[in-house]
Amino acid sequence: MKVVLAYSGGLDTSVIIQWLLDEYKAEVIAFAADLGQEEELTGLDEKARNSGASKVYIDDLRAEFAKDFVFPMIRAGAVYESGYLLGTSIARPLISKRMIEIVRENGAEAISHGATGKGNDQVRFEITAYALEPGIKIIAPWREWDFKSRTDLINYAKQHNIPVPVTAAKPYSMDRNLLHISFEGGILEDPWAEPPKDMFKLSVAPEDAPDTPEEVTIEFERGDAVAINGERMSPLDVMLTLNKLGGRHGIGRVDLVENRFVGMKSRGVYETPGGTILYRAREAVEQLTMDREVLHMRDSLVPQYAKLVYNGFWFAPEREMLQAAMDQAAATVNGTARLKLFKGNCIVVGRKADKSLYDPEIATFEESDAYDQKDAAGFIKLNALRLRTRAAMQQK
């Protein structure tokens, strides 16, 4: 049997290679997606081969991730519950998509991953895989093996000379990509405990950010950011540039307790510097350019769209249907936002659009012929008709 393993180089997936060799007599093909982890990918090829993988794929998927996954989600204004911008959630369908492609390229029968049986990632990986290859076999070791703890894995690694750092457990787990980095578990499992200052990777602490604010302009076409400070950029370069800008000013830190798909609550701490700036900037241009009823209807659909992404249903017909609606709504989002970045704050200070629906002649408090205030009396009276009728009945 050939198995394609989603490989990160950590203790879990290094042990999984040997476990698949032992339990399934499998040939293991290790795959790591470069989604912006940077130094985390160093030495991964050699590490996987030394752990027993017959072949290793390390694919740079950053451009595809930005263009075909992050940007469509941002066009939809997606945010889950209390401010999670879905950085981990949106990466999983691309990883699974590429795994299925590698399965087909190598004539493999199965895929495997290191997600636990408690989390969301098992669902995201596997739903995507089934959506793209309905007959695929999935091996999820954490749902099969007898290991109960990290100590068990370390002992197994020692017995099999698996090249992993044998150290005490990290005080939290991390997942990094182009959109964000997440932290959970360990010391963060106490929702009262403040995250340690040295934990954060992508941003400075707001109190340590520069004492001088920095302005940035972002131009949008059909809901996508296409230029920063007047310079045209690809989606990938937009993300790289805004991550540096936001990180420098402590933008995008979120600490929340969210509801996992499997039913439990989980505390997560996130850094999403570039994504936070994009979210605010897009909102500013929308305010000028999107019709009121379209905006309100789009906003009513955002929780459902975000839930689909969070739960792993990217390659599902309902997400595709909603995406078409979101893209149609975003078609008018053409314009430029100006933002001020200062000590953790991302403040909109200006917006403009050639086809703005904001008409100062109508909105002004000064004298204008564009709006007859007397028209409001009939408007109000008609809208109050049902209330007046009810009140009259109650008074009888």
C-alpha positions as CSV (number, residue, x, y, z in Angstrom):
1,M,0.0,0.0,0.0
2,K,1.1,3.5,-0.8
3,V,0.1,6.2,1.6
4,V,0.4,10.0,1.2
5,L,1.1,11.6,4.6
6,A,0.5,15.3,5.4
7,Y,3.9,15.8,7.0
8,S,5.1,18.7,9.2
9,G,8.4,17.3,10.5
10,G,7.2,17.4,14.1
11,L,7.1,14.5,16.6
12,D,3.6,13.3,15.6
13,T,4.1,13.0,11.9
14,S,7.7,11.6,12.2
15,V,6.3,8.9,14.4
16,I,3.4,8.3,12.0
17,I,5.8,7.4,9.2
18,Q,7.4,4.6,11.2
19,W,3.9,3.5,12.6
20,L,2.6,3.2,9.0
21,L,5.6,1.1,8.1
22,D,5.0,-1.2,11.1
23,E,1.2,-1.4,11.1
24,Y,0.3,-1.2,7.4
25,K,3.6,-2.3,5.8
26,A,3.0,0.8,3.7
27,E,5.2,2.8,1.4
28,V,5.0,6.4,2.8
29,I,5.1,9.4,0.6
30,A,5.6,12.5,2.8
31,F,4.0,15.8,1.6
32,A,4.6,19.3,3.1
33,A,2.8,22.3,1.7
34,D,4.7,25.6,1.8
35,L,2.0,28.0,2.8
36,G,4.3,30.5,4.4
37,Q,5.8,28.6,7.3
38,E,9.3,30.0,6.3
39,E,12.0,28.6,8.6
40,E,9.8,25.7,9.7
41,L,10.4,24.0,6.4
42,T,14.2,23.9,6.7
43,G,15.7,20.4,6.6
44,L,12.2,18.8,6.1
45,D,13.2,16.6,3.1
46,E,16.1,15.0,4.9
47,K,14.2,14.6,8.1
48,A,11.3,12.8,6.3
49,R,13.6,10.4,4.4
50,N,15.5,9.6,7.6
51,S,12.2,8.8,9.3
52,G,11.4,6.3,6.6
53,A,9.6,8.1,3.8
54,S,10.3,6.7,0.3
55,K,9.5,10.1,-1.4
56,V,9.1,13.6,-0.2
57,Y,7.1,16.5,-1.7
58,I,7.7,20.1,-0.4
59,D,5.5,22.2,-2.7
60,D,5.4,26.0,-2.7
61,L,1.6,26.6,-2.8
62,R,1.8,30.2,-1.4
63,A,0.6,31.9,-4.6
64,E,-2.3,29.5,-5.1
65,F,-3.2,29.8,-1.4
66,A,-3.4,33.6,-1.6
67,K,-5.2,33.9,-4.9
68,D,-7.6,31.0,-4.8
69,F,-8.3,30.5,-1.1
70,V,-7.5,33.5,1.0
71,F,-8.7,36.2,-1.4
72,P,-12.1,34.6,-2.2
73,M,-12.7,34.2,1.6
74,I,-11.8,37.9,2.2
75,R,-14.1,39.0,-0.7
76,A,-16.9,37.3,1.3
77,G,-16.0,39.2,4.5
78,A,-15.7,35.9,6.3
79,V,-15.2,35.9,10.1
80,Y,-16.1,33.1,12.5
81,E,-17.8,33.9,15.8
82,S,-15.9,36.5,17.8
83,G,-13.3,37.6,15.3
84,Y,-11.5,34.5,14.0
85,L,-10.4,35.2,10.4
86,L,-10.1,31.5,9.6
87,G,-6.4,31.3,9.0
88,T,-6.0,27.6,9.8
89,S,-9.4,26.6,8.4
90,I,-8.7,28.0,4.9
91,A,-5.4,26.2,4.6
92,R,-6.7,22.7,5.1
93,P,-8.7,22.3,1.8
94,L,-5.6,23.3,-0.2
95,I,-3.4,20.8,1.6
96,S,-5.9,18.0,1.0
97,K,-6.4,19.0,-2.6
98,R,-2.7,18.6,-3.3
99,M,-2.6,15.4,-1.3
100,I,-5.2,13.9,-3.6
101,E,-3.2,15.1,-6.7
102,I,-0.1,13.3,-5.3
103,V,-2.2,10.2,-4.7
104,R,-3.1,10.1,-8.3
105,E,0.4,10.9,-9.5
106,N,1.8,8.0,-7.5
107,G,-1.0,5.4,-7.7
108,A,-1.5,5.6,-3.9
109,E,-4.5,4.1,-2.1
110,A,-4.6,6.2,1.0
111,I,-3.8,9.4,2.8
112,S,-2.9,10.0,6.4
113,H,-2.6,12.9,8.7
114,G,-1.5,13.8,12.3
115,A,-4.7,15.5,13.4
116,T,-6.2,14.3,16.6
117,G,-9.6,12.9,17.2
118,K,-10.6,15.9,19.2
119,G,-10.1,18.7,16.7
120,N,-11.4,20.3,13.6
121,D,-8.5,19.5,11.3
122,Q,-9.4,15.8,11.0
123,V,-12.8,16.9,9.6
124,R,-11.4,19.5,7.3
125,F,-8.7,17.1,5.8
126,E,-11.1,14.2,5.3
127,I,-14.2,15.9,4.1
128,T,-12.1,17.6,1.4
129,A,-10.4,14.3,0.5
130,Y,-13.8,12.6,0.1
131,A,-15.2,15.5,-1.9
132,L,-12.4,15.2,-4.4
133,E,-11.7,11.4,-4.4
134,P,-14.8,9.5,-3.0
135,G,-13.1,6.1,-2.8
136,I,-9.9,7.3,-0.9
137,K,-8.9,5.4,2.2
138,I,-8.0,7.5,5.1
139,I,-5.7,6.5,8.0
140,A,-5.9,8.7,11.1
141,P,-3.4,7.3,13.5
142,W,-4.6,9.3,16.5
143,R,-8.0,7.5,16.2
144,E,-6.3,4.1,15.8
145,W,-3.1,3.7,17.8
146,D,-2.7,3.0,21.5
147,F,-0.5,6.0,22.3
148,K,-2.1,8.3,24.9
149,S,0.4,11.1,25.3
150,R,3.4,12.9,23.9
151,T,5.6,10.9,26.3
152,D,4.4,7.7,24.6
153,L,5.4,9.1,21.2
154,I,8.8,10.2,22.5
155,N,9.4,6.7,23.8
156,Y,8.4,5.1,20.5
157,A,10.7,7.5,18.7
158,K,13.6,6.5,20.9
159,Q,12.9,2.8,20.3
160,H,12.9,3.2,16.5
161,N,15.7,5.8,16.3
162,I,13.4,8.3,14.8
163,P,15.2,11.7,14.4
164,V,13.0,14.1,16.4
165,P,14.0,16.5,19.1
166,V,13.3,14.7,22.4
167,T,12.4,17.6,24.7
168,A,9.7,18.5,27.2
169,A,6.4,19.4,25.6
170,K,6.1,22.9,24.3
171,P,3.8,25.1,26.4
172,Y,1.5,25.5,23.4
173,S,1.1,24.3,19.8
174,M,1.4,26.5,16.8
175,D,0.2,26.5,13.2
176,R,1.6,29.1,10.8
177,N,0.8,30.1,7.2
178,L,0.6,33.1,5.0
179,L,-2.6,34.4,6.6
180,H,-1.9,33.9,10.3
181,I,-0.3,31.9,13.1
182,S,-2.4,30.2,15.7
183,F,-1.5,29.1,19.3
184,E,-3.5,26.7,21.4
185,G,-3.2,24.0,24.1
186,G,-0.8,23.8,27.0
187,I,-0.7,26.9,29.1
188,L,-3.4,28.5,26.9
189,E,-6.0,25.9,28.1
190,D,-6.7,28.1,31.1
191,P,-8.9,30.8,29.6
192,W,-7.9,33.1,32.5
193,A,-4.2,32.9,31.8
194,E,-2.7,35.7,29.7
195,P,-0.6,34.5,26.7
196,P,3.1,34.9,27.4
197,K,4.6,37.9,25.7
198,D,7.4,35.9,24.0
199,M,4.9,33.5,22.4
200,F,4.0,35.8,19.5
201,K,5.9,35.5,16.2
202,L,4.4,37.8,13.6
203,S,3.8,41.0,15.5
204,V,5.3,43.1,18.2
205,A,3.3,43.8,21.3
206,P,1.1,46.9,20.7
207,E,2.8,48.7,23.6
208,D,6.2,48.2,22.0
209,A,5.1,49.3,18.5
210,P,6.4,52.6,17.0
211,D,5.2,55.8,18.7
212,T,4.5,57.3,15.3
213,P,1.5,56.0,13.2
214,E,2.0,54.8,9.7
215,E,-0.5,55.3,6.9
216,V,-1.2,52.8,4.1
217,T,-3.5,52.9,1.1
218,I,-5.0,49.8,-0.4
219,E,-6.7,49.8,-3.8
220,F,-9.5,47.2,-4.5
221,E,-10.9,45.8,-7.7
222,R,-14.0,43.7,-7.5
223,G,-13.3,43.1,-3.8
224,D,-9.7,42.1,-4.2
225,A,-6.7,44.1,-3.1
226,V,-4.6,44.9,-6.2
227,A,-2.3,47.7,-5.0
228,I,-0.6,49.0,-1.9
229,N,0.5,52.6,-1.7
230,G,0.0,52.9,-5.4
231,E,2.1,49.8,-6.3
232,R,0.4,47.0,-8.2
233,M,0.9,43.6,-6.5
234,S,-0.1,40.0,-6.8
235,P,-2.3,38.4,-4.0
236,L,0.9,36.8,-2.6
237,D,2.8,40.0,-2.5
238,V,-0.2,41.8,-1.0
239,M,-0.2,39.3,1.9
240,L,3.6,39.4,2.4
241,T,3.7,43.2,2.4
242,L,0.7,43.7,4.7
243,N,2.0,41.1,7.1
244,K,5.2,43.1,7.6
245,L,3.3,46.3,7.9
246,G,0.8,45.0,10.4
247,G,3.4,43.0,12.4
248,R,5.5,46.2,12.8
249,H,2.5,47.9,14.5
250,G,1.1,45.0,16.5
251,I,-2.0,44.6,14.3
252,G,-4.2,41.5,14.3
253,R,-3.9,39.8,17.7
254,V,-7.0,38.0,18.8
255,D,-7.6,35.9,21.9
256,L,-10.9,34.0,21.9
257,V,-12.8,30.9,23.0
258,E,-14.5,29.3,19.9
259,N,-16.9,26.5,19.3
260,R,-15.3,23.6,17.5
261,F,-17.3,21.5,15.0
262,V,-16.9,18.4,17.1
263,G,-18.8,20.0,19.9
264,M,-16.3,21.4,22.5
265,K,-15.1,24.9,23.2
266,S,-11.5,25.7,22.6
267,R,-9.3,28.7,23.4
268,G,-7.2,30.0,20.5
269,V,-4.8,32.9,20.2
270,Y,-4.2,34.2,16.7
271,E,-2.0,36.7,14.9
272,T,-3.4,37.8,11.6
273,P,-1.7,41.1,10.7
274,G,-2.1,41.3,7.0
275,G,-5.6,39.8,7.0
276,T,-6.9,42.2,9.6
277,I,-5.7,45.2,7.5
278,L,-7.4,43.7,4.4
279,Y,-10.6,43.1,6.3
280,R,-10.8,46.7,7.5
281,A,-9.8,48.2,4.2
282,R,-12.3,46.2,2.2
283,E,-15.1,47.2,4.6
284,A,-14.2,50.9,4.1
285,V,-14.6,50.6,0.3
286,E,-17.8,48.6,0.6
287,Q,-19.4,51.3,2.6
288,L,-19.1,53.6,-0.4
289,T,-19.8,51.2,-3.2
290,M,-22.2,48.4,-2.1
291,D,-25.9,48.8,-2.3
292,R,-27.6,48.8,1.1
293,E,-29.9,45.8,0.5
294,V,-27.0,43.8,-1.1
295,L,-24.8,44.6,1.8
296,H,-27.4,43.6,4.4
297,M,-28.1,40.4,2.6
298,R,-24.4,39.6,2.2
299,D,-23.9,40.3,5.9
300,S,-26.7,37.9,6.8
301,L,-24.9,35.1,4.8
302,V,-21.4,35.7,6.3
303,P,-22.0,33.5,9.4
304,Q,-23.1,30.6,7.2
305,Y,-20.2,31.0,4.8
306,A,-17.7,31.3,7.7
307,K,-19.2,28.2,9.3
308,L,-18.7,26.2,6.1
309,V,-15.1,27.2,5.9
310,Y,-14.5,26.6,9.6
311,N,-16.1,23.1,9.4
312,G,-14.2,22.1,6.3
313,F,-16.8,22.4,3.5
314,W,-14.7,24.4,1.1
315,F,-15.3,21.9,-1.8
316,A,-19.0,21.7,-1.2
317,P,-21.8,22.9,-3.4
318,E,-23.3,25.1,-0.8
319,R,-20.0,27.0,-0.3
320,E,-19.6,27.3,-4.0
321,M,-23.2,28.7,-4.3
322,L,-22.5,31.2,-1.5
323,Q,-19.2,32.1,-3.1
324,A,-21.0,33.0,-6.4
325,A,-23.3,35.3,-4.4
326,M,-20.4,36.8,-2.4
327,D,-18.4,37.5,-5.6
328,Q,-21.5,39.1,-7.2
329,A,-21.9,41.4,-4.2
330,A,-18.1,42.2,-4.3
331,A,-18.2,43.2,-8.0
332,T,-18.9,46.8,-7.1
333,V,-16.1,47.0,-4.5
334,N,-13.8,49.1,-6.5
335,G,-11.9,51.9,-4.8
336,T,-9.2,52.9,-2.3
337,A,-9.0,52.8,1.5
338,R,-6.6,54.8,3.6
339,L,-5.7,53.4,7.0
340,K,-3.6,54.4,10.0
341,L,-1.7,51.7,11.8
342,F,-0.8,52.6,15.4
343,K,-0.1,50.4,18.4
344,G,-2.4,47.5,17.6
345,N,-5.1,49.7,16.0
346,C,-6.0,49.6,12.4
347,I,-8.0,52.8,11.8
348,V,-9.8,53.7,8.6
349,V,-9.1,57.4,8.0
350,G,-10.3,57.8,4.4
351,R,-11.9,56.0,1.5
352,K,-12.7,56.9,-2.1
353,A,-14.3,55.3,-5.2
354,D,-15.0,56.5,-8.7
355,K,-18.5,55.0,-8.6
356,S,-19.3,55.8,-5.0
357,L,-22.9,55.7,-3.9
358,Y,-22.2,58.3,-1.3
359,D,-23.6,61.6,-2.7
360,P,-22.6,64.6,-0.6
361,E,-25.4,66.7,-2.2
362,I,-27.9,64.3,-0.7
363,A,-26.2,63.6,2.6
364,T,-25.2,67.2,3.5
365,F,-26.7,69.0,6.4
366,E,-26.4,72.2,4.4
367,E,-29.1,73.5,2.0
368,S,-29.5,71.3,-1.0
369,D,-32.1,70.7,-3.8
370,A,-31.3,67.0,-4.1
371,Y,-33.5,66.0,-1.2
372,D,-36.9,67.3,-0.1
373,Q,-37.2,66.9,3.6
374,K,-41.0,67.1,3.4
375,D,-41.0,63.7,1.6
376,A,-40.0,62.1,4.9
377,A,-43.4,62.7,6.5
378,G,-45.3,60.3,4.2
379,F,-42.4,57.8,4.4
380,I,-42.6,57.7,8.2
381,K,-46.4,57.6,8.3
382,L,-46.6,54.6,6.0
383,N,-43.9,52.7,7.9
384,A,-45.8,53.4,11.1
385,L,-49.2,52.2,9.7
386,R,-49.1,48.7,11.2
387,L,-48.0,50.1,14.5
388,R,-50.7,52.7,14.6
389,T,-53.2,50.0,13.6
390,R,-52.1,47.7,16.5
391,A,-52.2,50.6,19.0
392,A,-55.7,51.5,17.9
393,M,-56.8,47.9,18.4
394,Q,-55.2,47.7,21.9
395,Q,-56.9,50.9,22.9
396,K,-60.4,49.6,22.1
